[in-house]
């Protein structure tokens, strides 16, 4: 592998001039429809190297983390169909452009929301055609993508999903998901394939047979899912030597780690480090290898100038280093580079909570909610941040909004119950806590800690120890519950509400001397 990598290093100079375009499957109610239209768009582009939807889902290399590997796409709530997703895809692969979108079949029309990242800039467009005009939809979309990328266009191949085209679309979707054998089975026996689809079938058969003559990118993707380590490495070396995007070298580093060849991994990641995502991946690999100094050197380079995928991976590496300050800084930069991505704001809120900084947590959660106003998690955490800031009305509003979005959000119920009890609504709070316990009978330890802290923070809130006793009793802490009931009785004195009498009686039973044990 080392001699091959030395030879492959000569291709690095071509990366800056590469005009690779990746067309990811379009999201649609029928996934085969999204793949079919995306393939027609990809197939109509000329003058650039195009990777179509049958390859695109497999191209992003996972990054090494302690204990295994992790695909950064996993933190994108919408995958790669939105503006942030295509930016991450292009940056991770080291290509000039990435294209995706959402295809919706409406009552009387087809609507395609196109998204692209081209040379670091985002593009969006909407194409609407009649329900039966798939060819027109693909042609118009291809023309838009060509204008964005500087490509030229060829006529779009006709698309008729009532015939063999449906089976071909299914085969392409299977291939993109890693089911190469099943994809070939879907193509075998089809007699009406045109030259493009026949070439896919023949190339797929050659790749599965291990034939070096198979298209290089196809051969690499097929080998990836066959479980043969040396054969996969050889396939990716062939792809890299053919002028692949730089992500091929990240893959070679990852593959070397997976077969426990650290020397080959170092050589591959050193080549990958010529582009930002590869440098971030090398930083992650160095963290796993225990090379903290080398990892920090790489992270400093990424922090100065990098795209969203590189910054995302760099933040994971900083997290593995347990350097919250560096991670927060990288995430802040990521939030500026990819302002439509929720992850950096979400993660920064957790880091802010860890360092007892509720103001920053509230600020970044407010941005996250602008991007994803339907997130019950963000509303729940905003409720907690506002509680810590003393904004009890704002905390209650946020918690109630979280419960409107997801009635099973028991943490939001704990937050709401806490606000109710410190604002003098003990009966309401007990109802809220009871609802939380119905969802999960195991008492949340932090809810108990919060009530303990509230006793000191809000001494005028007489009901706090009553609520605390209720949770301690549910948890089985008899002595703690009795002590909390006693504090409640002492505070409330003779002004005990009538509805609390049963609980007060229980407190007396809890604190009564235990009967002597009988001798056997």
Secondary structure, 3 states (H helix, E strand, C coil): CHHHHHHHHHHHHHHHHCCEEEECCCEECCHHHHHHHHHHHHHCEECCEEECHHHHCCCCCCEEECCEEECHHHHCCCCCCCHHHHHHHHHHHCCCEEEEEEEEECCCCEEEEEEEEECCEEEEEEEEECCCCHHHHHHHHHHHHHHHHCCEECCCCCCCCCCHHHHHHHHHHHHHCCCHHHHHHHHCCCCCCCHHHHHHHHHHHHHHCCCCCCCHHHHHHHHHCCCCHHHHHHHHHHHHHCCCCCHHHHHHHHHHHHCCCHHHHHHHHHHHCCCHHHHHHHHHHHHHHCCHHHHHHHHHHHHHCCCHHHHHHHHHHHHHCCCHHHHHHHHHHHHHHCCCCCHHHHHHHHHHHHCCCHHHHHHHHHHHHHHCCCCHHHHHHHHHHHHHCCCHHHHHHHHHHHHHHCCCCHHHHHHHHHHHHHCCCHHHHHHHHHHHHHHCCCCCHHHHHHHHHHHHHCCCCCCHHHHHHHHHHHHCCHHHHHHHHHHHHHHHCCCCCHHHHHHHHHHHHHHCCCCCCCCC
